[in-house]
Amino acid sequence: MTPRLRRLRAQVAGRPLLGPALTLAGGAAAAQALAFAARPALTRLFTPEAFGVLTVVTTVLAVASTVASGGYRAAILLPRGGADRASVVALALACALGATGAAAFGVWAAPWLGLASGATALALAWLPPALLSVEAGGAAETWLTGRGQFRAVSAARFAQSAVTVGVQLAVGLTVARTTDGAAVGLVGGVAAGFAAGAVVSWSWLALADGRLWEGVTRARVVALARRYARFPAFSAPAALLNVLATRVPVFALVAFYGEAVVGQFGVAFGTLVLPLGLVAGSVGQAFFPRAADARWTGGLPALTRAAARGLWGVCAYPALAALVAGPTLFAFVFGAEWAEAGRYAQRIAPWVLLASVAPPLTSVFDVLERQRDELAISAVMFAVQATVLVWAGRTLAPLDAVLAAGVAGAALRALHLGWIFRAAGVPLGGAAADAARALGRALPFAAAVALADALGAGGAVVFAVAAAAGVGALAWEARRGGTADRANAPDPL
């Protein structure tokens, strides 16, 4: 083993979140790279209206999945005993089955109530099976994370992405892009992907342990439902409001401006979330079980601040690049008709950045059993965001409405982060300084992208500069982490 490899191994062994986060991020990176690589082809095969349908249905799915398990999915890792943990999984799955039935009824009733029509009504037929797959796969991934089987989680994520992309490309190549069938097939690819991910996760669990359900009894499940009653009472509503605060623009935009505008917004939002969500999701999954342990050892403030530093460091540059050159980058990558999506991306980039840092850290409320705090801040975020969007939708043009939503969303997420840090015992001044330093490190790289765009270098050149600057920004963050290690400073992961 070379000295460099020995140093890397020692660094990973000494960082409580880096090893698991790297494993999760590796699989997620492959999955997201595949999805991102397919996006330019998909934006040319499908219309903004079709992407609008996709955005609406996946938003409904995201909202429904926050409460489908009754909030018990978030409690899976809290019991220390294997039988208790398996019982909470069974409880979450039972709730998910009931939610799937309710979703099926809602899909049937939506056209009659005037809530959906045309391609959207047809595509909503994928909602019940997709919801069940999301909940089953999510429960399995959480269980696998608690067992330290991070490679299984990565494999499931890659399978989900591969199946989604494969189905969507097949539909795009065989179905006329202006038909309702194209939009329905685009959504069907997402449903198929979630099903594939769930199958991989549960297959891995079954092969790893043939006695998964040993000790699970009805009495144990009922007792644990009572033990963790705060999750359906507070965590699930808080999660619902939290997601609504981020996703409410979709409902407002489709109501006021139509599916084509939602399609542009959805591509902007999704493109930003792909790279930022990669890191946030991986760190979040690795953070939760360690935060649960750190609560009892007094290490929660340091762990929370370290995770936040890592999130800021990796997420700052992509958001700044979209902010300074969104229209040029989107037009080059996705096609000329998607330049408008780049303008939306500029207006929501700061909001998406903050929304990528805060959610992975919200498990602080769960491990501290302070779900009422999470519910309170989530209610404030949703109420303010919804009010801003209703006002903007009635009085402003689409771009200005999205800007209003972005400003409000960024301010609310900053408040959310402050609340999280206070709960975890992290000094607010120190946390703010960490964020400012991360943005300062990313700024020179973003400035190079802005200069190339201002000089009218063209889409290909601006994209090349953005890609090179992204590599440079990540390399700088990696080098900074090594320097922090040598100085015995806390590592960002």
ABEGO torsion letter per residue (X at the ends): XBAAAAAAAAAAAABAAAAAAAAAAAAAAAAAAAAAAAAAAAAAABBAAAAAAAAAAAAAAAAAAAAAAGGAAAAAAABABAAAAAAAAAAAAAAAAAAAAAAAAAAAAAAAAGABBEAAAAAAAAAAAAAAAAAAAAAAAAAAAAAGBAAAAAAAAAAAAAAAAAAAAAAAAABBAABAAAAAAAAAAAAAAAAAAAAAAAAAAAAABAAAABGBBAAAAAAAAAAAAAAAAAAAAAAAAAAAAAAAAAAAAAAAAEAAAAAAAAAAAAAAAAAAAAAAAAAAAAAAAAAAAAAAAGAAAAAAAAAAAAAAAAAAAAAAAAAAAAAAAAAAAAEAAAAAAAAAAAAAAAAAAAAAAAAAAAAAAAAAGBAAAAAAAAAAAAAAAAAAAAAAAAABBAAAAAAAAAAAAAAAAAAAAAAAAAAAGBBAAAAAAAAAAAAAAAAAAAAAAAAAAAAGAEAAAAAAAAAAAAAAAAAAAAAAAAAAAAAGBBBAX
